[in-house]
Amino acid sequence: MPGSLLVAAQLWAYALTGLTLLADRPAELLAGAAVVAALLLAALLAARPRPVGGPARGGPASAS
C-alpha cells in the first residue's frame, strides 16, 4: 500500500505542475489544490485502522 500511495502522490504532483503551467491564475489553482489535499489527508487519517487492544475507554470503573 505505501508504494501505491507514493505513486499516486507523484502522479498528483505531476498533474498539478502541468495544470499550474497552463492556468491563467496559478495562485487560485494552487490554493484549491491545497484545500483538496487537506481534505484528502483528513479522510485518510479518519479511515486508518485503529489499534486493537489496550485499555477500554469511556466506561465506568468497575468496583470490586
Secondary structure, 3 states (H helix, E strand, C coil): CHHHHHHHHHHHHHHHHHHHHHCCCHHHHHHHHHHHHHHHHHHHHHHCCCCCCCCCCCCCCCCC
